[in-house]
Amino acid sequence: MSAPEILSASVAPETSEPKPKVLIAGAGIGGLTLALLLHKANVPFLVLERATEIKPLGAAFVLGPSVASLLSQLGIYDEFVAMGKPQMKMNILDENLKLQFANDFSHIKDVAGTGYYSFSRPDLHQLLWRHLPRENIHLGKKIVNYDDDSEGVLVRCADGSSYRGHILVGADGAYSAVRHHMFKAIKAKRPLPVSDDVAPPFGCVCLVGQTEVLDPEDFPRLKSETCDANSVLGVKNMCTWITLTTKANTVCWMVIRFLDKESSKDDQSFRIDEWGPEATEAMCKEVRTFKVPGGKDDKVLTIGDYIDRTPKDLISKVMLEEKVYETWSSGRAVLLGDACHKMNPCGAAGAVTAMHDAAALANWISTLKFPSMTDLDQVFKEYRAERYPVAKEAFETSQMFTKMAGKSLTAVLVRASMKHVPAFLWRRILISMSASRPQVSFLPLVEDKGEVKPLHQPSLHKTLSLAKKQAFDDAFDNAVTVI
């Protein structure tokens, strides 16, 4: 499938106008998306990543209409499609691999203009990485603290280095150092919102990996032109385990254990003792007998079959918090992605919301010169006003996936209702899932060919208006100069 049609051939022009320097903490999906957008907008930036090397960790993403226009504007949509496998449905199975229902995505192209594609997280990360100048990405930069004032922001790192800029973006994940220091500074002056001043509860434990390249003769579902996607709901063990085939003949797998008691969610032992290779190995042993489809001659496999075919250093276990923060910015610092909203991975909303955050924030940053604190306060308010309601809705939707597992009456009712969703209601769900399809104002706009038009995007339309006004003012000034 080719990229959506570009409506104009113009690009963000080279300009002698001063632009702010942006420091981005974190080289995850959200941070690199923002970096690439700023690169295209000719806005100076540096990415400061804590890790000393980028490991291909993580399982699978399923992305489609909600990022297609943005990737087209960035000029990487065709590469995105080439590395992905079309996903037409997601099979929902019980522990004995009996099909309960299937989420049909085959009509999403008609609704939103493009289809869904599945691929590994490392593939998406590398796609963004290779389009960025290497000199703008600094590894091994653990942020210790930062100071900001009317002139700019100074970031200090554990290795003794420091960096100056005009804006600091905390795209450094659920355990954001930027957020930590931002909140510390705010609390020295005034109270934080109550919900921001308590540790977020852990919602689930997640074990993820991607196998080595497999032989399609032994794993015949790899031969399919479309992604074989399966989600098994564990009622007794409060787990969901997911497998997806990739174009590279690998299987991305994930096991999610839901924590259903508030006391256990906030247990400090989870925060201290559940990390490192020993904890990962222990969980691998606990879940390896979980059944999965996909064997030769319909042989039942287990997650253990995939674990044994996954390099041990590429299996990761994380404790996942679920929370949307109220405070997204202060002074010259602003948060993005998991740093301000972390949600259940089952809903596949984390990467999408981070990329959408990046688009909205880049729209506003592209309009700035050397911004004052007042300028940034207004811009960050606009950014949060656009993104907070969407993040909150995505968070609440992700909670539904927690409710689908378990033995409670709520879980039983949710599973039963999902089995009998009428066609018209499923279409509405698809529309809702793909309604947000953002673009940026400083790159050529892309024609959206979906039957259902995308949601109104305030940052796009407001910054387009600002650009038109600026062009008019410049033309007027030039005319006066000539006269």
NUTORDO-935187 format. One record per residue (C-alpha): x, y, z; residue in one letter. Coordinates in steps of 0.25 Angstrom, whole numbers, padded with zeros to 4 digits, always signed. Example, Ala and Ser with C-alpha at 12.3 -4.5 7.8 and 13.67 -1.06 7.14 Angstrom:
BEGIN
+0049-0018+0031a;+0055-0004+0029s;
***
This chain:
BEGIN
+0000+0000+0000m;+0006+0014-0004s;+0006+0025+0005a;-0007+0034+0006p;-0006+0046-0004e;+0001+0058-0001i;-0007+0071-0003l;+0005+0080-0006s;+0019+0079-0009a;+0024+0089+0001s;+0033+0086+0013v;+0037+0093+0025a;+0046+0104+0020p;+0060+0107+0024e;+0059+0120+0032t;+0069+0130+0038s;+0058+0132+0049e;+0063+0128+0063p;+0056+0116+0068k;+0057+0110+0082p;+0066+0098+0085k;+0059+0086+0090v;+0065+0076+0100l;+0057+0063+0100i;+0059+0053+0111a;+0057+0039+0106g;+0059+0032+0093a;+0047+0023+0093g;+0036+0024+0083i;+0030+0037+0088g;+0043+0044+0089g;+0048+0039+0075l;+0035+0043+0069t;+0036+0057+0074l;+0051+0058+0070a;+0048+0054+0056l;+0037+0064+0055l;+0046+0075+0061l;+0057+0071+0051h;+0047+0073+0039k;+0042+0086+0045a;+0057+0091+0046n;+0056+0093+0061v;+0069+0090+0068p;+0068+0078+0078f;+0076+0068+0086l;+0072+0055+0091v;+0077+0050+0104l;+0075+0035+0107e;+0079+0029+0120r;+0083+0015+0114a;+0097+0013+0109t;+0092+0004+0098e;+0079+0002+0091i;+0074-0012+0092k;+0063-0018+0083p;+0054-0020+0095l;+0039-0021+0095g;+0028-0029+0088a;+0018-0025+0077a;+0011-0012+0073f;-0002-0012+0064v;-0003+0002+0058l;-0011+0007+0046g;-0020+0019+0043p;-0017+0027+0056s;-0002+0029+0051v;-0003+0027+0036a;-0004+0042+0033s;+0007+0046+0042l;+0016+0036+0037l;+0013+0040+0023s;+0016+0054+0026q;+0030+0049+0032l;+0032+0042+0019g;+0033+0028+0025i;+0020+0022+0023y;+0024+0013+0012d;+0035+0007+0021e;+0025+0005+0032f;+0016-0003+0023v;+0028-0011+0017a;+0032-0016+0031m;+0018-0019+0036g;+0009-0030+0034k;-0006-0027+0031p;-0015-0030+0043q;-0029-0033+0039m;-0034-0039+0053k;-0030-0042+0067m;-0035-0056+0072n;-0039-0056+0087i;-0038-0070+0093l;-0040-0077+0106d;-0029-0085+0113e;-0033-0097+0105n;-0031-0089+0092l;-0046-0090+0089k;-0050-0077+0081l;-0058-0068+0089q;-0060-0057+0078f;-0051-0049+0068a;-0049-0034+0067n;-0050-0032+0052d;-0042-0021+0046f;-0044-0024+0032s;-0053-0012+0029h;-0044-0002+0036i;-0038+0003+0023k;-0052+0007+0018d;-0055+0014+0031v;-0041+0021+0033a;-0034+0021+0020g;-0023+0011+0024t;-0022-0003+0031g;-0015-0008+0043y;-0001-0014+0042y;+0007-0022+0053s;+0021-0022+0055f;+0031-0022+0067s;+0034-0010+0076r;+0049-0011+0072p;+0045-0010+0057d;+0037+0003+0060l;+0049+0009+0068h;+0059+0006+0058q;+0050+0012+0047l;+0050+0025+0055l;+0065+0024+0059w;+0071+0023+0045r;+0064+0036+0040h;+0070+0044+0051l;+0084+0050+0051p;+0093+0042+0061r;+0100+0054+0066e;+0087+0059+0072n;+0085+0046+0081i;+0093+0045+0093h;+0093+0031+0101l;+0098+0029+0115g;+0091+0042+0120k;+0084+0040+0133k;+0078+0053+0137i;+0081+0057+0151v;+0074+0070+0152n;+0071+0082+0144y;+0069+0097+0146d;+0061+0107+0138d;+0059+0122+0138d;+0055+0133+0128s;+0067+0131+0120e;+0066+0116+0118g;+0068+0102+0124v;+0080+0095+0129l;+0080+0080+0130v;+0091+0072+0138r;+0094+0058+0136c;+0101+0047+0145a;+0114+0047+0136d;+0116+0061+0139g;+0112+0067+0126s;+0101+0078+0125s;+0093+0083+0114y;+0086+0096+0111r;+0073+0099+0104g;+0060+0107+0104h;+0050+0095+0106i;+0052+0082+0113l;+0042+0070+0109v;+0041+0059+0118g;+0039+0047+0109a;+0046+0038+0119d;+0035+0028+0122g;+0027+0024+0134a;+0039+0026+0144y;+0042+0040+0138s;+0054+0047+0144a;+0048+0060+0138v;+0035+0058+0145r;+0041+0055+0158h;+0049+0068+0158h;+0038+0076+0153m;+0029+0071+0164f;+0039+0073+0174k;+0041+0088+0170a;+0026+0090+0170i;+0024+0085+0184k;+0035+0094+0189a;+0025+0106+0185k;+0011+0100+0186r;+0004+0087+0187p;+0002+0077+0176l;-0011+0072+0172p;-0014+0061+0182v;-0014+0050+0172s;-0001+0054+0166d;+0006+0054+0180d;+0003+0039+0183v;+0011+0027+0176a;+0003+0021+0165p;-0002+0007+0167p;+0003-0005+0159f;-0007-0010+0150g;+0000-0022+0144c;+0013-0029+0142v;+0017-0031+0128c;+0027-0041+0122l;+0030-0039+0107v;+0040-0044+0097g;+0042-0047+0082q;+0046-0061+0077t;+0058-0063+0068e;+0055-0065+0053v;+0046-0078+0052l;+0044-0089+0042d;+0030-0087+0035p;+0030-0102+0033e;+0030-0104+0048d;+0021-0092+0051f;+0012-0092+0039p;+0004-0079+0043r;+0016-0071+0039l;+0013-0074+0025k;+0000-0066+0025s;+0001-0052+0018e;-0007-0046+0029t;-0003-0046+0044c;-0008-0058+0052d;-0012-0050+0065a;-0017-0058+0077n;-0020-0053+0091s;-0023-0063+0102v;-0032-0059+0114l;-0027-0066+0127g;-0039-0066+0136v;-0033-0074+0147k;-0019-0068+0147n;-0023-0054+0144m;-0014-0054+0132c;-0015-0050+0118t;-0005-0055+0108w;-0003-0050+0094i;+0004-0055+0081t;+0006-0049+0068l;+0014-0053+0056t;+0023-0043+0048t;+0028-0042+0034k;+0042-0046+0039a;+0037-0060+0042n;+0037-0057+0057t;+0027-0058+0068v;+0025-0046+0078c;+0019-0051+0091w;+0014-0044+0103m;+0009-0049+0117v;+0001-0040+0125i;-0002-0043+0140r;-0013-0034+0145f;-0012-0029+0160l;-0027-0029+0165d;-0025-0024+0179k;-0021-0010+0182e;-0013-0015+0194s;-0004-0023+0185s;-0004-0013+0174k;+0003-0003+0184d;+0012-0013+0191d;+0026-0007+0192q;+0032-0021+0190s;+0027-0021+0176f;+0035-0008+0174r;+0048-0014+0180i;+0049-0029+0178d;+0042-0031+0164e;+0053-0026+0155w;+0066-0032+0149g;+0069-0045+0142p;+0065-0054+0154e;+0051-0049+0154a;+0050-0050+0139t;+0054-0065+0139e;+0045-0067+0151a;+0033-0062+0143m;+0037-0070+0131c;+0036-0083+0139k;+0022-0079+0145e;+0016-0076+0131v;+0023-0086+0122r;+0011-0096+0122t;+0001-0086+0117f;-0005-0092+0104k;-0004-0084+0091v;-0008-0088+0076p;+0001-0089+0064g;+0008-0102+0064g;+0010-0112+0053k;-0002-0120+0049d;-0010-0112+0059d;-0001-0117+0071k;-0003-0109+0083v;+0009-0100+0087l;+0012-0093+0100t;+0018-0080+0103i;+0030-0088+0108g;+0032-0092+0093d;+0034-0078+0090y;+0042-0074+0102i;+0052-0085+0099d;+0054-0079+0085r;+0056-0065+0090t;+0069-0059+0093p;+0070-0058+0109k;+0075-0044+0109d;+0064-0040+0100l;+0053-0044+0110i;+0048-0033+0119s;+0039-0033+0131k;+0033-0019+0135v;+0023-0015+0146m;+0014-0006+0139l;+0007+0006+0146e;-0006+0011+0142e;-0009+0026+0143k;-0012+0039+0137v;-0005+0051+0144y;-0012+0064+0145e;+0001+0073+0144t;+0008+0072+0131w;+0017+0084+0131s;+0024+0095+0139s;+0033+0106+0135g;+0041+0101+0123r;+0039+0086+0125a;+0027+0078+0119v;+0024+0063+0120l;+0020+0054+0108l;+0016+0040+0107g;+0017+0030+0119d;+0023+0041+0127a;+0009+0047+0128c;+0000+0036+0125h;+0003+0021+0127k;-0007+0011+0123m;-0010-0004+0121n;-0002-0010+0109p;-0014-0019+0105c;-0021-0007+0099g;-0008-0004+0090a;-0011+0011+0093a;+0003+0015+0099g;+0011+0017+0086a;-0001+0023+0079v;-0004+0033+0090t;+0011+0037+0091a;+0012+0039+0076m;+0000+0048+0077h;+0006+0056+0088d;+0018+0058+0080a;+0010+0063+0068a;+0002+0073+0077a;+0014+0078+0084l;+0022+0079+0071a;+0011+0088+0065n;+0013+0098+0076w;+0028+0098+0077i;+0029+0100+0062s;+0022+0114+0065t;+0032+0119+0075l;+0045+0127+0074k;+0052+0129+0087f;+0040+0127+0097p;+0038+0134+0110s;+0032+0126+0122m;+0019+0133+0119t;+0019+0128+0104d;+0022+0114+0109l;+0012+0114+0120d;+0001+0117+0109q;+0007+0107+0099v;+0007+0096+0109f;-0007+0099+0114k;-0012+0098+0099e;-0004+0085+0098y;-0010+0079+0111r;-0024+0084+0107a;-0023+0076+0094e;-0017+0063+0099r;-0022+0061+0114y;-0036+0057+0110p;-0031+0048+0100v;-0021+0041+0109a;-0032+0040+0120k;-0041+0033+0110e;-0030+0024+0105a;-0027+0020+0120f;-0042+0017+0123e;-0043+0008+0111t;-0030+0001+0115s;-0037-0002+0128q;-0047-0011+0121m;-0036-0021+0117f;-0033-0023+0132t;-0048-0025+0134k;-0048-0036+0123m;-0039-0045+0132a;-0043-0052+0145g;-0054-0058+0151k;-0062-0046+0156s;-0077-0044+0152l;-0072-0031+0144t;-0061-0040+0137a;-0072-0050+0133v;-0081-0039+0128l;-0071-0032+0120v;-0066-0045+0113r;-0081-0049+0110a;-0084-0035+0104s;-0072-0035+0095m;-0076-0048+0089k;-0089-0042+0084h;-0086-0028+0079v;-0095-0025+0067p;-0088-0021+0054a;-0093-0007+0055f;-0088-0005+0069l;-0074-0011+0065w;-0074-0001+0053r;-0075+0010+0064r;-0064+0004+0072i;-0055+0004+0060l;-0059+0018+0057i;-0056+0022+0071s;-0042+0015+0071m;-0038+0022+0058s;-0044+0035+0060a;-0032+0043+0064s;-0022+0044+0052r;-0013+0056+0055p;-0004+0063+0046q;+0006+0075+0047v;+0004+0089+0042s;+0019+0091+0037f;+0019+0079+0027l;+0010+0077+0015p;-0003+0072+0019l;-0008+0058+0015v;-0021+0055+0009e;-0030+0047+0018d;-0038+0036+0010k;-0046+0030+0021g;-0061+0030+0020e;-0061+0036+0034v;-0054+0049+0035k;-0043+0050+0047p;-0046+0058+0059l;-0043+0072+0060h;-0029+0075+0064q;-0028+0088+0071p;-0012+0089+0070s;-0013+0087+0055l;-0023+0097+0052h;-0018+0108+0062k;-0004+0107+0057t;-0008+0107+0043l;-0016+0120+0045s;-0003+0126+0052l;+0005+0122+0040a;-0004+0129+0031k;-0005+0142+0039k;+0010+0142+0040q;+0012+0140+0025a;+0002+0152+0023f;+0010+0161+0033d;+0023+0157+0026d;+0017+0160+0013a;+0012+0174+0018f;+0025+0177+0024d;+0032+0174+0011n;+0023+0183+0003a;+0025+0194+0013v;+0040+0193+0012t;+0039+0193-0003v;+0030+0206-0003i;
***
